[in-house]
Amino acid sequence: MSLSQILERIPESARDIKLNLESILSAEGASGLTGAQKSGIALSSAYATENKELVSAITGQFSAELSPKLITASQSATAIMAMNNVYYRFLHLSEDKEFSKMRAGLRMNVIGKPGIEKVDFELMCLAVSSMSGCGSCINSHIHEARKGGISSEGIQSSIKIASIIQAASRVLSF
Protein backbone atom coordinates (compact mmCIF):
# COMPACT_ATOMS: atom_id res chain seq x y z
CA MET A 1 0.00 0.00 0.00
CA SER A 2 1.30 3.47 -0.86
CA LEU A 3 1.18 6.59 1.24
CA SER A 4 -1.23 8.20 -1.22
CA GLN A 5 -3.58 5.21 -0.77
CA ILE A 6 -3.35 5.61 3.02
CA LEU A 7 -4.13 9.32 2.70
CA GLU A 8 -7.17 8.54 0.51
CA ARG A 9 -8.51 6.15 3.16
CA ILE A 10 -8.40 8.68 5.99
CA PRO A 11 -11.98 9.88 6.51
CA GLU A 12 -13.08 13.51 6.38
CA SER A 13 -13.68 13.36 10.14
CA ALA A 14 -9.91 13.07 10.52
CA ARG A 15 -8.91 15.61 7.87
CA ASP A 16 -6.37 17.22 10.24
CA ILE A 17 -4.60 13.87 10.63
CA LYS A 18 -4.46 13.48 6.85
CA LEU A 19 -3.00 16.97 6.40
CA ASN A 20 -0.51 16.49 9.23
CA LEU A 21 0.64 13.10 7.90
CA GLU A 22 1.13 14.54 4.43
CA SER A 23 3.05 17.49 5.86
CA ILE A 24 5.32 15.71 8.37
CA LEU A 25 6.39 13.07 5.83
CA SER A 26 7.06 15.60 3.06
CA ALA A 27 10.57 16.63 2.09
CA GLU A 28 10.14 19.85 4.10
CA GLY A 29 8.51 18.17 7.11
CA ALA A 30 10.22 17.16 10.36
CA SER A 31 12.54 20.11 10.97
CA GLY A 32 15.81 19.31 12.67
CA LEU A 33 16.00 15.74 11.37
CA THR A 34 17.90 14.14 8.51
CA GLY A 35 16.05 12.11 5.90
CA ALA A 36 17.33 8.88 7.46
CA GLN A 37 16.22 9.99 10.91
CA LYS A 38 12.75 10.95 9.67
CA SER A 39 12.28 7.68 7.78
CA GLY A 40 13.58 5.55 10.67
CA ILE A 41 11.33 7.32 13.18
CA ALA A 42 8.30 6.99 10.87
CA LEU A 43 8.97 3.29 10.30
CA SER A 44 9.54 2.55 14.01
CA SER A 45 6.34 4.41 14.82
CA ALA A 46 4.44 2.45 12.18
CA TYR A 47 5.80 -0.83 13.55
CA ALA A 48 4.69 0.26 17.04
CA THR A 49 1.10 0.71 15.80
CA GLU A 50 1.13 -2.87 14.45
CA ASN A 51 -0.60 -1.53 11.33
CA LYS A 52 0.84 -3.47 8.38
CA GLU A 53 -0.65 -1.05 5.86
CA LEU A 54 1.14 1.89 7.47
CA VAL A 55 4.39 -0.09 7.64
CA SER A 56 4.06 -0.86 3.93
CA ALA A 57 3.24 2.75 3.04
CA ILE A 58 6.14 4.16 5.07
CA THR A 59 8.54 1.57 3.63
CA GLY A 60 7.47 2.50 0.12
CA GLN A 61 7.52 6.25 0.75
CA PHE A 62 11.06 6.16 2.10
CA SER A 63 12.54 3.31 0.05
CA ALA A 64 15.53 5.48 -0.95
CA GLU A 65 16.45 6.28 2.69
CA LEU A 66 15.63 2.91 4.28
CA SER A 67 18.73 0.75 4.06
CA PRO A 68 18.52 -2.82 5.35
CA LYS A 69 20.43 -1.69 8.47
CA LEU A 70 17.96 1.14 9.11
CA ILE A 71 14.99 -1.21 8.70
CA THR A 72 16.54 -3.69 11.13
CA ALA A 73 17.29 -0.89 13.59
CA SER A 74 13.68 0.35 13.32
CA GLN A 75 12.44 -3.13 14.14
CA SER A 76 14.95 -3.43 16.98
CA ALA A 77 13.95 -0.07 18.48
CA THR A 78 10.29 -1.08 18.38
CA ALA A 79 11.01 -4.48 19.92
CA ILE A 80 13.28 -3.31 22.73
CA MET A 81 10.94 -0.45 23.63
CA ALA A 82 7.98 -2.85 23.75
CA MET A 83 9.82 -4.50 26.65
CA ASN A 84 11.49 -1.49 28.26
CA ASN A 85 8.44 0.77 28.16
CA VAL A 86 6.40 -1.73 30.15
CA TYR A 87 9.16 -2.45 32.66
CA TYR A 88 10.34 1.11 33.27
CA ARG A 89 6.83 2.57 33.27
CA PHE A 90 6.01 0.02 36.00
CA LEU A 91 9.03 1.17 38.03
CA HIS A 92 8.02 4.79 37.56
CA LEU A 93 4.37 4.29 38.45
CA SER A 94 4.75 1.83 41.31
CA GLU A 95 4.54 3.34 44.77
CA ASP A 96 6.74 0.50 46.04
CA LYS A 97 10.24 1.83 45.35
CA GLU A 98 11.85 -1.47 46.32
CA PHE A 99 11.43 -2.57 42.69
CA SER A 100 13.59 0.34 41.50
CA LYS A 101 16.47 -0.99 43.58
CA MET A 102 16.29 -4.45 42.06
CA ARG A 103 18.42 -5.53 39.11
CA ALA A 104 16.29 -5.52 35.94
CA GLY A 105 18.04 -8.53 34.42
CA LEU A 106 16.71 -7.67 30.97
CA ARG A 107 18.98 -7.92 27.95
CA MET A 108 19.25 -4.63 26.07
CA ASN A 109 22.44 -5.08 24.04
CA VAL A 110 20.91 -3.50 20.93
CA ILE A 111 20.82 -0.10 22.65
CA GLY A 112 24.62 -0.10 22.86
CA LYS A 113 25.16 -1.53 19.36
CA PRO A 114 22.15 -0.70 17.19
CA GLY A 115 23.93 -1.13 13.83
CA ILE A 116 23.29 2.51 12.86
CA GLU A 117 24.25 5.88 14.33
CA LYS A 118 23.42 5.72 18.03
CA VAL A 119 21.64 9.09 18.02
CA ASP A 120 19.36 7.93 15.19
CA PHE A 121 18.47 4.81 17.19
CA GLU A 122 17.80 6.96 20.27
CA LEU A 123 15.34 9.08 18.27
CA MET A 124 13.48 5.96 17.14
CA CYS A 125 13.36 4.70 20.74
CA LEU A 126 12.14 8.12 21.88
CA ALA A 127 9.30 8.09 19.36
CA VAL A 128 8.16 4.59 20.35
CA SER A 129 8.49 5.43 24.05
CA SER A 130 6.33 8.52 23.59
CA MET A 131 3.67 6.33 21.98
CA SER A 132 3.80 3.98 24.98
CA GLY A 133 3.82 6.79 27.52
CA CYS A 134 6.93 5.74 29.42
CA GLY A 135 8.22 8.90 31.12
CA SER A 136 11.45 7.31 32.32
CA CYS A 137 12.32 6.11 28.83
CA ILE A 138 11.29 9.42 27.26
CA ASN A 139 13.62 11.35 29.57
CA SER A 140 16.49 8.92 29.00
CA HIS A 141 16.18 9.10 25.20
CA ILE A 142 15.84 12.90 25.20
CA HIS A 143 19.06 13.08 27.22
CA GLU A 144 20.87 10.80 24.77
CA ALA A 145 19.49 12.64 21.73
CA ARG A 146 20.68 15.98 23.11
CA LYS A 147 24.07 14.43 23.89
CA GLY A 148 24.18 13.33 20.25
CA GLY A 149 23.59 16.90 19.05
CA ILE A 150 19.87 16.79 18.26
CA SER A 151 18.12 20.13 18.72
CA SER A 152 14.87 20.65 20.59
CA GLU A 153 13.25 21.13 17.19
CA GLY A 154 14.52 17.73 16.03
CA ILE A 155 13.29 16.07 19.22
CA GLN A 156 9.88 17.72 18.81
CA SER A 157 9.74 16.58 15.18
CA SER A 158 10.35 12.98 16.21
CA ILE A 159 7.42 13.15 18.63
CA LYS A 160 5.22 14.83 16.03
CA ILE A 161 5.95 11.97 13.62
CA ALA A 162 5.05 9.40 16.28
CA SER A 163 1.85 11.19 17.27
CA ILE A 164 0.65 11.59 13.69
CA ILE A 165 1.48 7.98 12.75
CA GLN A 166 -0.39 6.80 15.88
CA ALA A 167 -3.42 8.92 14.98
CA ALA A 168 -3.35 7.74 11.34
CA SER A 169 -3.36 4.13 12.49
CA ARG A 170 -6.32 4.80 14.75
CA VAL A 171 -8.43 6.55 12.12
CA LEU A 172 -7.75 3.89 9.49
CA SER A 173 -9.90 1.61 11.64
CA PHE A 174 -12.96 3.92 11.43
Phi, psi and omega in degrees: 000139181266164177297321179296325176293321176297313181300321178295330183278347180286124185290160179302329179297343179239036182304322179298322179295316178302311180296318180293320179296315178300317183290311186293331181267000178287170179299328181271347184288167174062062179302142177087002180238149172282168177300319179294320178297313181300313182292321178294319178294315180298317181292316177300318179296319178296316176301320181296333178282343183065022180262104184297328178293318178293319177302314180298316180295317180294316179300317178292317181299321185249029184304327181290327182269337188272091175286162176305323178294321180290322176296314178299317179296322177298316178295318180296318179298317180295317181294311184291326178286333175301323178280306186297321182297323177291311184296309185284333173293322176300312180301318182293319186273338182290134176284342179274100186283357176301325181296328179292337181272349182275148177293131181294315180068025179254131178286131181219037184302328183298333179295323179281331182223076185281351181087355176224182176303131184302319182296324178294319177295320178299320178295321177295317178297321178298315181298313180295320179296324178293325177293327180274343179077033179265102182299319180298316180291320178303310181297319179297316182286328173298315180302312181293323178295316178297318178300329179275003175094011180279133180284166175301323179297319178294319178296314178299318179299321180297322179287324177298318178301310181300316183293321181288319177298317178300313180295318180299318178300316181297312185286340176292346178268359179293000000 
